[in-house]
Amino acid sequence: MKNKIENAASADLSNGYLYNPETKIYTCLFCNTQYEYGDIYAFDNHLVNADKAIKLHIIEKHGSVFDNLLSTDKAQSGLTDIQKEFLKNSYNGLTDKEIAEQMNISASTVRYQRFNFREKVKQAKMIIALSDLLEKSDISEKPVDEDEKILNTLFDSLSPLILKTFDFKKKKDEKRNLIMQTILRQFEKGRIYSEKEVNEILKAIYPDFATIRRSLIDYGFMERTGDCREYWVK
């Protein structure tokens, strides 16, 4: 579930699950268990809706969302083992003095860890804000005039998107990359697609949809799970 966690929004991470408003399915971030809106589920001799079911599932099967997120590796969280231990102790309600004794460090070090974490939070908020503004500006989705001319030679139609050919011999080809960047706009960032859904979108663009799909993966424009059941924009 590493990829789901990495691609989840901060609110979804806090909940421990994703909700897809289109499919109306709740998905656990930690084990991929799913509950569908409108269905009724049994928990401890009680009948509950999907929203309640996913929350009970997380508590029963995974425990604390905080502990599960804290257990992710440094590449995902950016936290050292010492920082993780400090956060866990703080989450469990220990005072600075108790944390210092538990971790065998000085009280000043505890205060520094707390200050350092708050600074990380401020920095993270700034990065998220800048990322949101970048996406809203659509900078990466505004082709220059030259790109528009090239696109018109590569596609029979840009609305709907219909590709003429995808026959490229060179390993590195700017036209091929431009095609894939254009096709990628047909997918929503942050949404998880099944292979069938990906095929349906690509089939409307080009008959050899399997080649397009493989290229999107091979060249890093999209990612998928090991069993090829789920795809998402990188």
C-alpha positions in Angstrom: 0.0 0.0 0.0 3.0 2.3 -0.2 1.9 3.9 -3.4 -1.6 4.7 -2.0 -0.1 6.3 1.0 2.3 8.4 -1.0 -0.5 9.6 -3.3 -3.1 10.3 -0.7 -4.1 13.8 0.4 -3.2 14.9 3.9 -6.9 14.6 5.0 -7.1 11.0 3.7 -3.8 10.2 5.5 -5.3 11.4 8.8 -8.4 9.3 8.2 -6.5 6.2 7.1 -8.7 5.6 4.1 -9.6 7.0 0.7 -13.1 7.7 -0.6 -13.8 7.8 -4.3 -16.9 9.8 -5.0 -17.3 8.4 -8.4 -17.2 4.7 -7.5 -18.6 5.5 -4.0 -16.0 3.1 -2.4 -14.0 3.5 0.8 -10.5 2.0 0.6 -8.3 1.3 3.6 -4.8 2.8 3.0 -3.1 0.0 5.0 -4.6 -3.2 3.4 -6.8 -2.2 0.5 -10.0 -3.5 2.1 -13.0 -1.8 0.5 -16.5 -0.8 1.6 -19.2 0.5 -0.8 -21.5 3.4 0.0 -25.1 2.2 0.4 -24.2 -1.3 1.6 -24.6 -2.4 5.2 -21.9 -4.3 7.1 -21.9 -6.3 10.4 -19.5 -5.4 13.1 -19.8 -7.0 16.6 -23.4 -7.9 16.0 -24.2 -4.3 14.9 -25.1 -3.2 11.4 -23.3 -0.2 10.2 -23.0 1.8 6.9 -19.8 1.9 4.8 -18.5 5.1 6.4 -18.7 3.6 9.9 -17.4 0.2 8.6 -14.1 1.6 7.3 -13.4 3.4 10.5 -14.2 0.3 12.6 -12.1 -1.8 10.3 -9.1 0.4 10.7 -9.4 0.3 14.5 -9.9 -3.5 14.7 -7.3 -4.5 12.1 -4.7 -1.8 12.2 -5.1 0.1 15.5 -3.9 3.7 15.6 -3.7 5.5 12.2 -0.9 7.6 13.9 1.2 4.5 14.6 0.7 3.1 11.1 1.8 6.3 9.5 4.7 6.6 11.9 5.9 3.1 10.9 6.4 4.2 7.2 10.1 4.3 6.2 12.1 7.5 6.1 11.8 7.9 2.3 8.0 8.4 2.9 7.9 10.3 6.2 11.3 12.1 6.1 11.6 11.4 9.8 14.5 9.9 11.6 14.1 7.1 14.2 14.7 9.7 17.0 12.1 12.0 15.6 9.6 9.1 15.3 10.2 8.1 18.9 9.8 11.7 20.1 6.5 12.0 18.2 5.2 8.7 19.5 5.9 9.7 23.1 4.3 13.1 22.5 1.2 11.4 21.0 1.0 9.1 24.0 0.7 12.2 26.2 4.1 12.2 27.9 5.5 15.4 29.3 8.8 16.9 28.2 10.4 15.6 31.4 9.0 12.1 30.9 10.1 12.1 27.2 13.6 13.1 28.2 13.7 10.2 30.7 12.2 7.7 28.3 14.6 8.6 25.5 17.6 9.2 27.8 18.1 12.7 26.5 18.2 16.2 28.0 15.1 18.4 28.4 16.7 20.9 26.1 17.0 18.3 23.4 13.3 17.5 23.8 12.4 21.2 23.4 14.6 21.3 20.3 12.8 18.3 18.8 9.5 19.9 19.4 10.7 23.2 17.9 12.2 21.3 14.9 9.0 19.4 14.2 6.9 22.6 14.3 9.4 24.1 11.7 8.9 21.0 9.5 5.1 21.5 9.7 5.5 25.1 8.6 7.7 24.1 5.7 5.3 21.3 4.7 2.4 23.8 4.7 4.3 26.2 2.5 5.3 23.4 0.0 1.7 22.2 -0.1 0.4 25.7 -0.8 3.0 26.2 -3.6 2.1 22.8 -5.1 -1.6 23.7 -5.1 -0.9 27.1 -6.8 1.2 25.4 -9.4 -1.6 22.9 -10.2 -4.2 25.7 -10.4 -2.0 27.8 -12.7 -1.8 24.8 -15.1 1.7 25.9 -16.1 2.7 22.4 -17.2 -0.5 22.1 -19.2 -0.1 25.3 -21.3 1.8 24.3 -24.5 3.7 27.0 -26.2 2.7 27.9 -29.8 5.4 25.6 -31.2 4.0 22.7 -29.2 0.5 23.4 -30.5 1.8 23.3 -34.1 3.5 19.9 -33.4 0.4 18.5 -31.7 -1.7 19.4 -34.7 0.6 17.2 -36.9 0.5 14.3 -34.4 -3.2 14.2 -33.7 -6.2 14.0 -36.1 -8.2 15.8 -33.4 -7.4 17.4 -30.0 -11.0 17.4 -28.9 -11.8 14.6 -28.7 -8.2 13.4 -28.6 -7.4 11.1 -31.5 -3.8 10.1 -32.2 -2.5 9.6 -35.8 0.5 7.3 -35.0 2.7 6.1 -32.2 5.5 4.6 -34.2 8.8 6.0 -32.9 12.2 4.3 -33.4 14.4 6.5 -31.3 14.8 5.8 -27.6 14.4 9.5 -26.8 11.9 11.3 -29.0 10.5 14.7 -28.0 7.4 14.1 -30.1 6.6 10.9 -28.3 7.0 12.6 -25.0 4.7 15.4 -26.0 2.1 12.8 -27.1 2.3 11.1 -23.7 2.1 14.4 -21.8 -1.0 15.3 -23.9 -2.6 11.9 -23.3 -1.9 12.1 -19.6 -4.3 15.1 -19.3 -7.1 12.7 -19.9 -6.5 11.3 -16.4 -7.2 12.9 -13.1 -4.3 13.3 -10.7 -4.9 11.6 -7.4 -7.5 9.2 -8.8 -6.9 5.4 -8.9 -7.9 3.7 -12.2 -8.4 0.0 -12.9 -6.7 -1.4 -15.9 -10.1 -1.6 -17.7 -10.7 2.1 -17.1 -7.2 3.0 -18.4 -7.8 0.8 -21.5 -11.2 2.4 -22.2 -9.7 5.9 -22.1 -6.7 5.0 -24.3 -8.8 3.0 -26.8 -10.7 6.1 -27.7 -7.4 7.8 -28.5 -5.5 5.2 -30.4 -6.3 1.6 -31.5 -3.1 0.1 -30.0 -3.9 1.2 -26.5 -1.7 -1.5 -24.9 1.4 0.1 -26.4 0.4 3.6 -25.2 -0.4 2.1 -21.7 3.0 0.4 -21.5 4.8 3.5 -22.6 3.1 5.7 -20.0 4.4 3.2 -17.4 7.9 2.6 -18.9 8.6 6.3 -19.3 7.4 7.2 -15.8 4.2 9.2 -16.7 2.0 6.7 -14.7 2.5 4.1 -12.1 0.7 0.9 -11.3 0.6 -1.8 -8.6 2.6 -5.0 -9.1 -0.6 -7.0 -10.0 -1.5 -4.4 -12.7 -4.9 -3.8 -11.1 -4.5 -0.2 -10.2 -3.0 2.8 -12.1 -2.5 6.4 -11.3 -0.8 9.6 -12.6 2.7 9.9 -11.2 
